[in-house]
Amino acid sequence: MNDLFSLEGRTALVTGGSRGLGFMIAEGFLKAGARCVYISSRKAAACDAAAAKLSEFGTCISLPGDASGAASAKALAARFLELEPKLDILVNNAGAAWGEDFTTFTELGWDKVMDTNLKGPFFLTQALHGALKAAAGPTHLSKVINIASIDGLSINMQETYSYAASKAALVHLTKRMALRLIDDQIAVSAIAPGAFPSDMNREARDDTGALAALIPAKRIGVKSDMMGAAIFLASKAADYVVGSTLVVDGGLSSKR
């Protein structure tokens, strides 16, 4: 069982890894034995500080860079490939959100979110395809994990139009990418988180009990919930999980 869920010897890249869900996932990978976890973030100082904290659990390297849009994703991939020839695990976690009334919702609020949440994961995976293939084998699948959201599965009444659309598209894109990349012994899956504390989900971060009361599990998601889900999908335990989205939300999306 220890080998089934172990990440020993594996190399991972987690975008948006300096805080929130990405930080939780990076910590989980290191605790599961990953050889090295690279984290990226647009803000270099924050990325460096996070990597220093995570180095308490293993080797974590800061790789500052923007993962939104095709050009930025390719540039980030190029920087990674200067350091590593192979990649076992890619987590497309970098995300953006935009809330605005329907009548005034701007193109900027649409394009910024779509570039980060949808174009970024596709083109970063494409740019790292060779490295993922190089690490893969018949008994050792490489893994791509896209971080979606329950807002892509059920309706949140907040006016976050581009966010909801991007996450729904990412769930579907995960299936399409999975069917192609499994031919190369790369398993693609996704996680759809519910309420976890982060700067993006301030309602969960600052919850005083009102939000937790709406969740069937009666609590906000905690670090171990996200770590466990990500380790499962990244490990051999999930080698037969192809194209699926794992919902980690305490039952909230089933209630909506």
N, C-alpha and C positions, 0 to 999 in steps of 0.2 A: 504493500500500500504506500510505503514511503516513496518508492520509485515511481508509482503511478502519478503522484501529484508533485513530484520533484521537478524543479527547473535547473538542476545542477548542470553547469557547463554551458548554459544557453545565454545568448546575447539578445538584449531587447532594446527597442527604441520606443519611448512613450512621448508623444507630442502633448503639449500643454501639461508637462509634468512638474511644473514648479509649484503647483497648488491644487487644491480641490481633489477631484477624482483622480487626476493624473498622478498626483503625489501619492495618494493612497495605493494606486496600482503599482507604481514604481517601488514603494516600500514592500509591498507584498511579494513582488518578484524577487527582490533581494533576499527577503526572509525565506523564500522557497528555494534559494540556492543558486540563483542566476549568476553567471560568471561576471557579467557587466551589464548595467542598465544605463543607457543614455537617455537624458531628458532634454526636451527642447521647450523653449518659451520665447516669445517676442522680446521680453525684457531681460537683457543679459544679466543684470545685477541680481534679479530675482531668481533666475535660472541657476546662477553660480551659488547663491545662498542655499537654495533647495538641494542642490547636489552635495553641498558640504554637509547638510543635515542628514541626507540619506546615506552618506558614506559611513555612517555609524553601523549600518547593517550589511555593507558590502561595497563593491566597487561601483560608484555612480559617477558618471561624467556629464558635465554640463555641455550642451550643444545649442547655444542660443540661435534662434532663427525663426522666421515666420513660416507657418505651414499652410497659409491660405493661398488659394489660387495655384495655377499650374506652374508659373515661373518660380514662385517662392518655394513650392514643394520640391521642385527639381533642384533648386539651389541647396535646400536642406539635405536632400538625399546625397548630393555631391559631396557635401562636407562630411557626412557620415562615412561615405565610401572611401574617403581619404584615410580613415582610421580603421575601418573594418572591411574585409572582403565578403563576409557572410553575415546574415541576419536571421535569427531564429524566430523572433517575435516582434511584430510591429503593432503598436496600439495607436490608432487614429483617434486621439482624445481631444485635441485642440478644438475649441468651439467658441461660437459667438451667438449672442441673442440681441434682439431689438424689439422693443415694445412701443407701439404708437397707434393712435386711433386710425381706423380704416380710412377715413376721409382725408387724412393728411399723410398716410404712410408713404415714405419716400423711396426712391430707387436706391439711394445709398443704403437704407435699412434693409433692402432686399439683397443687393449685390454683396455687401459685406458679409452677411450671414451665409449666403449660398457659397461664396468663395471659400469661406473657412470650413463650413460644416459638410459640404458636399464635394466641391472641386478638390479641396485639399486632400481628403482621404483617397480619392481616386488617383490623382496624379502622383501623390507620394508613394502609394503602393506600386503604381506603374514604374516609377523611377527606381524603386528598390526591388523590383521583380527579380532581377538577376541575382542579387544578394540573398533573397529569400529562397530561390531555387538552389543556390549553391549550398545552403545549409540543410536542405531537405533530403530525405531519403525514404525508402520503403518502410522503415521502422522508426523514422524520426521526421514527422511532418513539421514544416514551418507553419507559423500561425499569424494571421492578421485578425485583429479584433477592432471593430469599429464601435465607437461609443455613440449610441443613438440616444433616445429618450422616450419615456412613455408618452410624451406629447406627440410623438410620431405614430402612436398606436391608438390613442384615444384623445378626445378633445379637452383642452384646457381653455377655460373661458377668458383667459388673458389675451389681449390683442397682440400676440407675437406671431404674426402671419408667416413671415419668412422662416422663423425658427421651426415652427410646427411642420411646414412644408419640407424643409431641409432634412429634418429627422425622419419623416415618413419616407422620403426619397432614399435616405441612407439605409433604412431597413430593407427596401427593395433592391438597392444597389448591392447590398451585402449578398443577397441571394444570387444575383446575376454574376458578380465577381467570383463567388464561391464555385459556381458550376464550371467556370473557366479555369480557375487556379488550382482546383483539386487535381487537374491533369498533371500539374507540376509538383504535386505532393505538398501543396500549400492549402491549409484549411482556413477558410474565411468565416467568421462568425461576428456577432454583435452583442452588446449589452445595452439594454434599455433601462437606465436607472430611473428611479422615482425621486423622492425628496431626500437629498443628501446636502449637508451643509457646505456651502461654497460661496465665493464672491458672486458667482453668477446666480445662484439660488439663495438670495439673501433671506427669503421668507423661511426657508429651512434652517439657514445659519442662525437667524435671530429668533427662531420659534420659541414661543412662551407656552406652548401646549395646545394652541388652537389648531395648528396644522396637524400635529400628531393625532389629535382627536378624530380627524377626518380619515385617517389611515387605518385600515382593518387591523394591522399589527400594533396600532396605538403607539407608534414611535417613529422618529426620523431615522433614516439609514445611518449606520455607523461604519467606521473604517473597515472593520472585519468583514462586513457584508460585501463591500466592493472588492476587497482583497481576495476573498474566497471565490467570488465569481470569476475574477480575472485569472487567478491561478488555475482554476479548473479549466477554463477555455484554452489557456496557454500550455497546459500540460498534456501528457500522453492520455490522461483520463478522458479528454474530449476529442480524441483523434477521429471519432465517428460523428462528431457534430460539425456539419457542413451546411452553411447558409442560414443557420438558425439564429434567432435573437433571444437571448436570455433576459427575461424581465426580472428586475431586482427592485421591487417597489413596495413591499409589505402588503400587497393586494390592492393598492390604490387604483390602478388602471382597470381592474375588474369591477370596481365599484362605480366608476364614472358612468 
